[in-house]
Amino acid sequence: MSSRETALSFIKMHGLGNDFVIVDARAGGRLFSPPQIRRIADRKTGVGCDQFITLLAGARADVAMTIHNADGGQVEACGNAARCVAALVLEESGGETVTIEAAGRVLRARASAMGEGDIEVDMGAPKFGWRDIPLAREMDTRIMDYACGPLAGPAAVTVGNPHVVFFVEDVAPVDLEKRGPLIEHDPLFPQRINVNIVAVGDDDAIRLRVWERGVGVTRACGTGACASAVAAARRGLVGRRVTVELDGGRLIVDWRADEHIMMTGPAARSFSGVFDPALVEAAP
């Protein structure tokens, strides 16, 4: 492979259908701009992805990653991407654990004995302060004084990035494509917000659908699963170890006594490729 092709190479991975284009720039490879990322993320004319991940040399960890949503905007965290990056680095190193630096936080991950190909990631401790989310005004984040149509009284949690969690009897009737963008862009959320719709089941299980800021409806969201499980536990609806059923499959979220959230689920490689220069070089 020529040096030019190496600079344009990528790996496509996914966690429960939440899919990523991953570019390895640890050796000083090419960095892509938001317009270029939007072109790559386009599912009709590009590769297609929910998030674009750039791997960089880690100053405080084995690897660092930056995360851009499909709209080109940079975000702070992505649990499914963390599992995919961990799987790549563990495969390279042959080690048992890996540390990943993202937006100033260091996450620890390891292969899980729960299932073949499963990765467990320590997502750190959630925050509930209204300034931490952030919200535009002071509010109780356990049960918020907020509504959007039939959706009302949500919780708010940040797990590296901000989430609002609505509890309903059944997630299926909720028009997430209509309500999601209205809530995401509501002035109450100055940095926009990820929208989670949750139905609580039996045996500490929840059903979750997610509208992800800058992406739209997604088949899975790791931080959304963490935020939803924690919000449900905080209200006493479930215990601290929760099975989260998403459109793309299942994650296990364990909110430990030390407040750290352990998230376990699969990471899968789809394919590798090389960007056509015409795709990326036409954009600044």
C-alpha positions in Angstrom: 0.0 0.0 0.0 1.4 3.4 -0.9 1.9 6.2 1.7 -1.0 8.1 0.2 -3.4 5.1 0.5 -2.2 4.5 4.0 -3.2 8.1 4.9 -6.6 7.5 3.4 -7.2 4.0 5.0 -10.0 3.3 7.5 -11.7 0.6 9.5 -15.5 0.2 9.7 -16.7 -1.2 13.1 -20.0 -1.2 15.0 -21.4 -1.9 18.5 -24.9 -3.3 18.2 -25.3 -1.4 14.9 -24.1 1.9 16.2 -21.4 2.2 13.5 -18.1 4.0 13.2 -15.5 4.9 10.6 -12.1 4.7 12.4 -9.0 6.4 11.2 -5.6 5.6 12.8 -3.5 8.8 13.1 -1.3 7.6 15.9 1.8 7.8 13.6 1.0 11.3 12.5 -1.5 10.4 9.8 -4.1 12.6 8.2 -6.7 14.5 10.2 -10.1 15.2 8.6 -12.2 18.4 8.9 -15.9 18.5 9.8 -17.0 19.0 6.1 -14.9 16.0 5.1 -16.4 13.9 8.0 -19.9 14.8 6.8 -19.0 13.6 3.4 -17.6 10.3 4.7 -20.5 9.8 7.1 -23.1 10.2 4.3 -24.8 6.8 3.8 -25.7 7.5 0.2 -22.5 8.9 -1.2 -19.9 8.2 1.4 -18.9 5.2 3.7 -21.7 5.9 6.1 -21.5 6.0 9.9 -23.0 7.4 13.1 -19.6 8.6 14.4 -16.2 9.2 12.9 -13.3 8.2 15.3 -9.7 9.4 15.0 -7.1 7.4 16.9 -4.2 9.5 18.3 -1.1 8.8 20.4 -2.2 8.9 24.0 -0.4 11.3 26.5 -2.0 9.6 29.5 -3.3 6.4 28.1 -2.5 3.6 25.6 -4.5 5.4 22.9 -6.5 8.6 22.5 -9.6 9.1 20.4 -11.6 12.0 19.1 -15.2 11.6 18.3 -17.2 13.4 15.7 -20.9 12.8 15.0 -22.2 12.3 11.5 -22.9 16.1 11.3 -19.2 16.8 11.8 -19.6 18.1 15.4 -17.2 16.9 18.0 -18.6 15.2 21.1 -17.1 14.1 24.4 -17.9 10.4 24.7 -19.2 7.4 22.9 -19.5 4.1 24.8 -19.9 1.8 21.8 -16.9 3.5 20.1 -14.8 3.0 23.2 -15.5 -0.8 23.1 -14.6 -0.9 19.4 -11.4 1.0 20.0 -10.5 -1.2 22.9 -11.1 -4.3 20.8 -8.7 -3.0 18.1 -5.9 -2.1 20.6 -6.3 -5.3 22.6 -6.0 -7.3 19.3 -2.8 -5.3 18.5 -1.2 -5.6 21.9 -2.3 -9.1 22.9 -2.9 -7.5 26.4 -5.7 -8.0 28.8 -6.5 -4.3 29.5 -6.3 -1.0 27.6 -6.7 2.6 28.6 -8.4 5.1 26.2 -8.2 8.9 26.6 -11.2 10.9 25.3 -12.0 14.5 26.0 -9.7 14.6 29.0 -11.1 11.4 30.6 -9.3 8.1 30.7 -11.4 5.0 30.3 -10.3 1.5 31.2 -11.4 -1.5 29.2 -10.9 -5.2 29.0 -12.1 -8.3 27.3 -15.1 -9.7 29.1 -15.8 -13.3 30.1 -19.5 -12.6 29.6 -19.5 -13.5 25.9 -17.1 -14.0 23.0 -16.1 -10.6 21.6 -17.6 -8.7 24.5 -15.7 -5.7 25.9 -16.2 -4.2 29.4 -15.5 -0.5 29.7 -15.4 1.6 32.9 -17.3 4.7 31.9 -16.6 6.5 35.1 -19.1 8.1 37.5 -22.2 9.9 36.3 -23.0 13.5 37.2 -26.4 14.9 38.0 -25.9 18.6 38.7 -27.9 20.9 36.4 -24.7 22.8 35.5 -23.0 19.5 34.7 -25.5 18.5 32.1 -25.7 21.5 31.4 -29.2 23.0 31.6 -30.1 26.6 31.0 -31.6 27.0 34.5 -31.5 25.3 37.8 -33.7 22.3 38.0 -34.1 18.9 39.8 -32.5 16.5 37.4 -34.1 13.4 39.0 -37.6 14.5 37.8 -37.4 17.5 35.6 -40.1 20.2 35.2 -40.1 19.7 31.4 -42.3 18.3 28.8 -42.4 17.9 25.0 -45.9 16.8 23.9 -46.8 13.5 25.7 -43.2 13.1 27.0 -42.9 14.7 30.4 -40.9 14.6 33.7 -37.6 13.2 32.4 -34.3 12.7 34.2 -31.0 14.2 33.2 -27.6 12.6 33.5 -24.2 13.2 32.0 -21.9 10.3 31.3 -19.2 12.3 29.6 -21.9 13.6 27.3 -25.4 14.9 28.2 -28.6 12.8 28.2 -32.3 13.3 29.0 -34.3 10.2 29.9 -38.1 9.9 29.5 -39.9 7.0 31.1 -43.0 5.6 29.2 -45.1 2.5 29.2 -44.1 1.5 25.7 -41.4 2.9 23.5 -42.9 1.8 20.2 -45.7 4.5 19.9 -43.3 7.4 20.6 -42.6 9.3 17.4 -38.8 9.7 18.1 -38.1 11.2 14.7 -40.5 14.0 15.5 -39.8 14.6 19.2 -36.1 13.9 19.1 -35.0 17.0 17.2 -37.4 19.3 19.1 -35.9 18.2 22.5 -32.3 18.1 21.2 -32.5 21.8 20.2 -34.7 23.0 23.0 -33.1 26.2 24.6 -33.1 24.4 28.0 -30.1 22.4 26.6 -27.5 24.9 25.6 -25.1 22.2 24.3 -28.0 20.2 22.8 -28.9 16.8 24.3 -29.2 13.1 23.6 -32.8 11.9 24.0 -33.6 8.5 25.5 -37.0 6.8 25.7 -37.2 4.1 28.3 -39.8 1.4 29.2 -39.0 -0.5 32.4 -39.5 -4.3 32.2 -39.1 -7.1 34.7 -36.0 -8.4 36.3 -34.0 -5.2 36.1 -34.4 -4.8 32.4 -35.3 -1.8 30.4 -36.1 -1.2 26.7 -34.4 1.8 25.2 -34.7 3.9 22.0 -32.3 6.8 21.4 -32.2 10.0 19.4 -28.6 11.0 19.3 -27.6 14.6 18.9 -26.0 15.2 15.5 -27.0 11.8 14.3 -30.7 11.0 14.7 -32.3 7.7 15.6 -29.6 5.2 16.2 -29.8 1.4 16.8 -27.6 1.6 19.9 -26.0 4.2 22.2 -23.6 3.1 24.9 -23.6 6.3 26.9 -27.4 6.4 26.5 -27.7 2.9 27.9 -25.6 4.0 30.9 -27.5 7.2 31.5 -30.9 5.4 31.2 -29.9 2.6 33.5 -28.6 5.0 36.1 -31.7 7.3 35.8 -34.0 4.3 36.3 -32.0 3.1 39.3 -31.9 6.6 40.8 -35.8 6.5 40.7 -35.9 3.0 42.3 -37.4 1.4 39.2 -34.5 -1.1 38.8 -31.5 -2.3 40.7 -27.9 -1.1 40.0 -27.2 -3.9 37.5 -29.4 -3.5 34.4 -30.0 -5.3 31.1 -30.6 -2.7 28.4 -32.4 -3.8 25.3 -31.8 -1.5 22.3 -32.9 -1.7 18.7 -29.5 -3.3 17.9 -29.2 -5.7 20.8 -28.3 -5.9 24.5 -25.9 -4.2 26.8 -25.2 -4.9 30.5 -24.8 -1.8 32.7 -23.5 -2.2 36.3 -23.6 1.0 38.4 -21.1 -0.1 41.1 -21.1 1.0 44.7 -18.0 3.2 44.0 -20.3 5.1 41.5 -18.4 3.9 38.4 -20.5 2.6 35.5 -19.3 -0.7 33.9 -20.8 -1.2 30.5 -20.4 -4.6 28.7 -21.3 -5.5 25.2 -20.0 -6.6 21.8 -17.6 -4.8 19.3 -17.5 -6.0 15.7 -15.3 -5.2 12.7 -17.3 -4.8 9.4 -14.6 -4.1 6.9 -11.5 -2.1 6.0 -11.0 0.2 3.1 -9.4 3.2 1.5 -11.2 6.5 0.9 -11.4 7.6 -2.7 -9.5 10.9 -2.8 -12.4 12.5 -4.7 -14.6 11.8 -1.6 -12.5 13.7 0.9 -10.3 16.1 -1.1 -13.2 18.0 -2.6 -14.1 19.3 0.9 -11.9 21.7 2.8 
